[in-house]
Amino acid sequence: AEALDLVDTDLILLTDADCRPKSNLWAQSMIDHLSPSKKEIVLGYSPYMINGSLLSYWVHFEAWLVGIQYLSYAARGMPYMGVGRNLLYRKKLVSADTFSSYGHLASGDDDLTVMQIATAQNTAINLDQNSFVETESPATLRHYFAQKRRHYSTSSSYKCSHQALLTTYSLSQILFYLMLGIILYKHNYLLGLTIYLLRLAIIFPVVTKNHRLLAAQFPLWSFFLLDFGLAIHYVIFSLSVIFPKKNRW
């Protein structure tokens, strides 16, 4: 990430070189969320741009879901990560020692910095769409897989409580569709349909609300396909955690 050192202040506002704020009010919006609550960290949202390819739709959806997770946890008093594409914090919170434990990693410095310095009391989230910072989607599947392997390899450095919560979510996603597949394989179509519709009735109002809040660009009807794809995604990339490759910059 590249830091914008705001002149005559003790603030650092982060973004990346390939990012583009959706509004010229980006910096002001991030700063405004420090007060009047006297917060010291502001977690922003950074969606991936859709360029018409199926890959960009998927990456946009995935970033939307990750955004819901880290922003929701922070709102509940459990901040565990932020994205360096859109992050604000006070200089006094970090020192050279802050980065010493993970300087060898090829990715995840933004996540792990927030994990170390963020608390329920000093962290705010910013859902103002003027503060959103767009970034380009990976151009190829190879680029995407390399990016995801780096990201997932960092997850082992999260606190155990955060790892447990995130793992529980991904396991529930996998086990739901596995169970549904077994039920349908045994020709219990009515039971399978009932369970599927019950889950949708529970989660779809939340999906609809967050689709609007984070200005998601994927069609709502496609959530049904993307949600299933997410289970496959978790299976594939869990292997990156179990069998990590050597870090490459």
C-alpha positions in Angstrom: 0.0 0.0 0.0 1.0 3.6 -0.5 0.7 6.0 2.3 -0.7 9.5 2.0 0.9 11.4 4.9 -1.6 14.2 5.5 0.2 17.4 6.0 0.3 19.0 9.5 -1.6 16.0 11.0 -0.7 12.8 12.8 -2.7 10.7 10.3 -1.7 8.2 7.7 -4.2 7.4 4.9 -3.4 4.3 2.9 -4.3 3.1 -0.6 -2.6 1.3 -3.5 -1.2 2.6 -6.8 -3.9 0.7 -8.9 -6.8 2.1 -6.9 -9.2 4.9 -7.7 -11.4 6.7 -5.1 -15.1 6.8 -6.2 -15.4 10.4 -5.0 -13.1 13.4 -4.4 -14.6 13.3 -0.9 -12.7 10.1 0.0 -10.1 11.6 2.3 -12.5 13.9 3.9 -15.0 11.1 4.6 -12.3 8.9 6.2 -11.1 11.8 8.4 -14.7 12.7 9.4 -15.1 9.2 10.9 -12.4 9.9 13.5 -14.7 12.4 15.2 -16.8 13.1 17.2 -16.3 9.5 18.4 -12.5 10.2 18.9 -11.5 7.0 17.1 -7.9 6.4 16.0 -8.5 3.9 13.1 -11.0 4.0 10.3 -11.6 0.9 8.2 -12.7 1.7 4.7 -14.2 -0.5 1.9 -12.5 -1.2 -1.4 -14.5 -3.0 -4.1 -13.0 -4.6 -7.2 -14.1 -3.1 -10.5 -16.1 -5.3 -12.9 -14.7 -5.2 -16.4 -17.2 -7.6 -18.0 -15.3 -10.8 -17.4 -16.7 -13.6 -15.3 -13.6 -13.5 -13.2 -14.1 -9.8 -12.3 -17.7 -10.6 -11.2 -16.4 -13.3 -9.0 -13.6 -11.2 -7.5 -16.1 -8.3 -6.9 -18.4 -10.7 -5.1 -15.7 -12.2 -3.0 -14.3 -8.7 -1.9 -17.9 -7.7 -1.1 -18.2 -10.7 1.3 -14.8 -10.1 2.9 -15.9 -6.5 3.4 -19.0 -7.6 5.1 -17.0 -9.8 7.4 -14.3 -7.5 8.6 -16.6 -4.4 8.8 -19.2 -6.3 10.7 -16.7 -7.8 13.1 -15.3 -4.4 13.7 -18.8 -2.9 14.3 -19.3 -5.6 16.9 -16.1 -4.7 18.7 -13.9 -7.4 17.2 -11.7 -5.7 14.5 -9.3 -8.2 13.0 -8.2 -6.8 9.6 -8.4 -3.9 7.2 -7.5 -3.4 3.6 -4.5 -1.3 2.8 -6.4 0.0 -0.2 -8.5 2.1 2.1 -7.3 2.5 5.6 -6.7 5.4 8.0 -4.9 5.4 11.3 -2.9 7.7 13.6 0.8 7.6 13.3 1.3 7.2 17.0 -0.3 3.7 16.9 2.6 2.2 14.9 6.3 1.9 15.2 9.1 -0.2 13.6 8.3 -2.9 16.1 4.8 -3.1 14.8 6.0 -4.6 11.5 8.9 -6.7 12.8 7.0 -9.9 13.4 5.6 -10.2 9.8 8.1 -8.3 7.7 9.0 -11.5 6.0 5.5 -12.1 4.6 4.8 -11.3 1.0 1.2 -10.2 1.8 -1.1 -9.3 4.7 0.8 -6.4 6.3 -2.5 -4.4 6.3 -4.4 -7.2 7.9 -1.8 -7.9 10.6 -1.2 -4.2 11.4 -4.9 -3.7 12.1 -5.0 -6.9 14.1 -2.2 -5.5 16.4 -3.4 -1.9 16.8 -7.2 -2.1 16.6 -9.5 -2.4 19.5 -13.2 -2.1 20.1 -12.7 1.4 21.5 -10.4 2.9 18.9 -11.8 1.6 15.6 -14.5 3.0 13.4 -15.9 1.7 10.1 -16.8 3.8 7.1 -19.9 2.8 5.0 -20.1 6.2 3.3 -20.1 5.4 -0.5 -18.1 8.6 -1.0 -15.2 6.9 0.8 -15.1 3.7 -1.3 -11.9 3.1 -3.2 -12.1 0.9 -6.3 -9.3 -1.4 -7.5 -8.7 -3.3 -10.6 -9.5 -7.0 -10.7 -6.8 -9.6 -11.5 -6.4 -9.9 -15.2 -6.1 -13.7 -15.4 -6.9 -16.8 -13.4 -3.2 -17.4 -12.8 -2.9 -13.9 -11.3 -6.0 -14.5 -9.2 -4.8 -17.8 -7.8 -1.4 -16.4 -6.9 -3.1 -13.5 -5.1 -5.4 -15.7 -3.2 -2.6 -18.1 -2.1 -0.7 -15.1 -0.7 -3.8 -13.9 1.2 -4.7 -17.3 2.6 -1.1 -18.0 3.7 -1.4 -14.9 6.0 -4.4 -16.2 7.8 -2.3 -18.5 10.0 -0.9 -15.3 11.6 -4.4 -14.1 12.8 -5.3 -14.5 16.5 -6.7 -17.9 17.3 -10.1 -16.5 18.2 -10.4 -14.8 14.7 -9.1 -18.0 13.0 -11.8 -20.0 14.8 -14.6 -17.7 13.8 -13.6 -17.4 10.2 -13.0 -21.1 9.9 -16.4 -21.8 11.4 -18.0 -19.7 8.7 -16.2 -21.4 5.8 -16.8 -24.9 7.2 -20.5 -24.1 7.6 -20.6 -23.1 3.9 -18.9 -26.3 2.8 -20.9 -28.6 5.1 -24.3 -27.1 4.1 -23.8 -27.8 0.4 -22.2 -31.2 1.2 -25.3 -32.1 3.3 -27.6 -30.8 0.6 -25.8 -32.9 -2.0 -26.2 -36.0 0.1 -29.9 -35.4 0.7 -30.5 -34.9 -3.1 -28.4 -38.0 -3.9 -30.8 -40.0 -1.7 -33.7 -38.6 -3.7 -35.1 -36.6 -0.8 -35.9 -33.7 -3.1 -38.6 -32.1 -0.9 -36.5 -32.1 2.2 -33.5 -30.7 0.2 -35.7 -27.9 -1.2 -37.1 -27.1 2.2 -33.7 -26.9 3.8 -32.4 -24.7 1.0 -35.3 -22.3 1.0 -35.2 -22.1 4.8 -31.5 -21.0 4.6 -32.3 -18.5 1.9 -35.2 -17.0 4.0 -32.7 -16.5 6.8 -29.8 -15.0 4.9 -31.3 -13.2 1.9 -32.6 -10.2 3.8 -29.0 -9.7 5.1 -27.6 -10.2 1.6 -30.1 -7.6 0.2 -29.3 -5.0 2.9 -25.5 -5.4 2.4 -25.8 -5.4 -1.4 -27.3 -1.9 -1.0 -25.0 -0.7 1.7 -21.8 -1.6 -0.1 -23.1 -0.7 -3.6 -22.5 -4.2 -4.9 -22.5 -4.5 -8.7 -23.3 -8.2 -9.1 -27.0 -8.9 -9.8 -28.9 -10.1 -6.7 -30.3 -13.1 -8.6 -26.7 -14.3 -9.2 -26.1 -14.7 -5.4 -27.6 -18.2 -5.6 -24.8 -19.3 -8.0 -22.1 -17.3 -6.3 -23.0 -18.7 -2.9 -22.5 -22.2 -4.2 -19.2 -21.2 -5.8 -18.1 -20.0 -2.5 -18.2 -23.4 -1.0 -16.0 -24.8 -3.8 -13.7 -21.8 -3.4 -13.2 -22.6 0.3 -12.4 -26.2 -0.4 -9.8 -25.3 -3.0 -8.0 -22.5 -1.1 -8.0 -24.3 2.2 -5.2 -26.3 0.7 -3.2 -23.1 0.5 -3.3 -23.0 4.3 -2.5 -26.7 4.8 0.2 -26.8 2.1 1.6 -23.3 1.8 4.2 -22.5 -0.8 7.3 -20.4 -0.2 6.4 -16.7 -0.2 7.1 -14.8 -3.4 7.0 -11.1 -3.8 
